[in-house]
Amino acid sequence: MSTRPIEEVGAREGLSDDDLITAWGLVHEAMTLIEPRLLSGITPDGRDMAGPWFDVLIRLQRTPGHRLPMSRLAREVSLSTGGFTKLADRLEREGYVARENCASDRRVVYAVLTAKGVEFIDKARVKHVERLREHVLEPLGEEGVRRLATIARTLRDSSCH
């Protein structure tokens, strides 16, 4: 893999195949290295949190009513239906999430954040934000974070077609 700075990638006439592979590899490598730091010691008792647990709980916390269809959550956190069901089972056993049937469509089951889940993720979120400030905001700056969000949103939205 090329070791040129990202600013140099594609600086010639268009992107070569190697430049494109390098750019994407850098994104993947950065995420692989940073994600564990963002989830390190963020539980209320100071333990690390698994990425999928955090993703599910933070999405529910940030959603009005603290509930989402389980199929949507599985898709948004990139888990198979079976994988998500196992995760939801564990979250439910811990008392962080409850399942709720949809009154108008019996095929739909919601994952609902419980009061215990709200308390847990509220505390974890504070520590997560501290780590985001250290490992993302500090190296990128405010404008860099805004650009990163725009780029990520563009990639996400282009993949939904």
HELIX and SHEET records of a PDB file:
HELIX    1   1 ASP A   17  LEU A   39  1                                  23    
HELIX    2   2 GLY A   51  GLN A   61  1                                  11    
HELIX    3   3 PRO A   64  HIS A   66  5                                   3    
HELIX    4   4 MET A   70  GLU A   76  1                                   7    
HELIX    5   5 THR A   81  ARG A   93  1                                  13    
HELIX    6   6 ALA A  115  LEU A  132  1                                  18    
HELIX    7   7 ARG A  133  LEU A  137  3                                   5    
HELIX    8   8 GLU A  138  SER A  159  1                                  22    
SHEET    1   A 3 ARG A  67  PRO A  69  0                                        
SHEET    2   A 3 VAL A 109  LEU A 113 -1                                        
SHEET    3   A 3 VAL A  97  ASN A 101 -1                                        
END                                                                             
